[in-house]
Structure formats: C-alpha cells, structure tokens
Amino acid sequence: MFILKWTKRIAWVAIIVLLALFSFAYWGSYSNGIRSGMVVKISKKGWVFKTYEGQLNLQTFGANKSPNIVSESFDFSVETDRTDVIKTLEEASLSGERVSLKYTERMMIFFWRGDTKYFVTEVERLN
C-alpha cells in the first residue's frame, strides 16, 4: 500500500513537470528582433497542418557596388490567425518593396505551428 501511494505521487509530479516544460517550450520566447529586406515568398504549405512560411531577402545597403553580391535570406513562419500580417506580406511580395519584420524566436519547433522558430508578429512597409 505504501509503495502504491508513493508511485501515484511520483507519477503526478512527473506529469506536472512535463506539462510545465511543454508550456515553457510552446509559449516561451527566446528572443525578439527586427529584420529588414524584401519578401521573396510567402506560401501556405503542409499536408495536414497548413502553416504560412516565408522568406526574406536581406540586402546589405552600402555593399551594392560589387557585382558579386551574395544575398542572405531569413526564413520565417506566420501564425495562421495573423491574417493582417499575412495580407501585408503578400502585398509586399507582389510589389517588391522593402519591409521591416518584427519577429519572436520560439524555444522549439512544433510541426503544427510552423517550419521555423521565427514567427513574424508585425510588418512595416518601407517606401
């Protein structure tokens, strides 16, 4: 009887710790930041869980004098309930204008949420 009682307590503590770790990994943010460039693509993809994925071409200003410019890209995800951000990204991608993206870097990647740890929260169009 004594062993059964302690086994139940240990199981409950383990469940609570696992739930706390999952909550921290799912909702916790590692960093916040801003990146600027041109939106190369924004697409809705996935077999079962459709997520919005995009790519930003980071252009370095002042280094455009060289004909051999190596452009760097930034892959990001957008949560599906952020329809205003998705619409602005699609418009900016079609117009080819420069944007500034505010993003949050999450602790872990969850397949139903997106392909990257970087989630765009705001878009500012730069003219």
C-alpha positions in Angstrom: 0.0 0.0 0.0 2.8 2.4 0.9 4.6 1.8 -2.5 1.4 2.4 -4.4 0.8 5.7 -2.6 4.3 6.9 -3.5 4.1 5.7 -7.0 1.0 7.8 -7.6 2.6 10.9 -6.1 5.7 10.5 -8.3 3.5 10.0 -11.4 1.6 13.2 -10.6 4.8 15.2 -10.0 6.2 13.8 -13.3 3.0 14.8 -15.2 3.1 18.3 -13.7 6.8 18.8 -14.6 6.2 17.6 -18.1 3.3 20.0 -18.6 5.3 22.9 -17.2 8.2 22.1 -19.6 5.8 21.8 -22.6 4.2 25.1 -21.7 7.6 26.8 -21.4 8.7 25.4 -24.8 5.4 26.2 -26.6 4.7 29.8 -25.3 8.1 30.9 -24.2 10.2 33.2 -26.4 13.9 33.1 -26.7 14.4 36.4 -28.4 12.7 39.3 -30.2 14.1 41.3 -33.1 13.7 43.1 -36.3 14.9 42.2 -39.8 14.6 44.2 -43.0 14.7 43.3 -46.6 12.4 42.2 -49.5 9.9 39.4 -49.2 10.8 36.7 -51.7 8.0 34.3 -51.0 5.1 33.7 -48.7 3.2 30.4 -49.0 0.7 28.3 -47.2 2.0 24.7 -47.0 1.7 21.4 -45.2 0.0 18.1 -45.6 -2.4 18.1 -42.7 -1.5 21.3 -40.7 -1.4 24.2 -43.1 1.2 26.9 -42.0 2.3 30.1 -43.6 6.0 30.1 -44.4 8.1 32.9 -45.9 11.5 34.1 -46.9 13.0 37.5 -46.6 16.0 38.6 -48.8 18.3 40.5 -46.5 20.0 43.1 -48.6 23.0 45.0 -47.3 23.0 48.7 -48.0 26.3 50.2 -49.0 27.7 47.0 -50.3 25.8 47.2 -53.7 28.9 48.5 -55.6 30.2 44.9 -56.1 28.7 42.9 -58.9 29.1 39.7 -56.9 26.7 40.4 -54.1 25.8 37.4 -52.0 22.3 37.8 -50.6 21.4 36.3 -47.3 17.9 35.0 -46.6 15.8 34.8 -43.5 13.2 32.0 -43.3 10.2 32.7 -41.1 6.7 31.5 -40.2 3.4 33.3 -39.6 0.7 32.1 -37.3 -2.5 31.4 -39.2 -4.6 33.7 -37.1 -2.5 36.7 -38.1 -4.4 37.5 -41.2 -3.4 41.2 -41.3 0.3 40.2 -41.3 -0.2 37.6 -44.0 -2.1 40.0 -46.2 0.6 42.7 -45.8 3.4 40.2 -46.6 1.6 39.0 -49.7 1.1 42.6 -50.9 4.8 43.5 -50.2 5.9 40.3 -52.0 4.0 41.3 -55.1 5.1 44.9 -55.2 8.8 44.1 -54.4 9.1 46.8 -51.8 11.3 46.7 -48.7 9.8 45.7 -45.4 10.8 45.6 -41.8 9.7 42.4 -39.9 9.3 42.2 -36.1 9.6 38.7 -35.0 9.7 36.4 -32.0 12.0 33.4 -31.8 10.4 30.5 -30.0 12.2 27.8 -28.0 11.2 24.8 -30.1 9.7 24.0 -33.5 6.3 22.2 -33.4 5.1 20.8 -36.7 1.6 22.1 -36.4 2.7 25.6 -35.8 5.4 26.2 -38.5 8.6 25.1 -40.0 10.8 27.6 -38.3 11.4 29.1 -34.8 10.9 32.6 -36.1 7.4 34.0 -36.0 6.6 37.3 -37.6 4.3 39.5 -35.4 4.3 42.8 -37.3 5.2 44.1 -40.7 6.2 47.7 -41.6 6.3 48.6 -45.2 9.3 50.9 -46.0 8.9 53.2 -49.0 
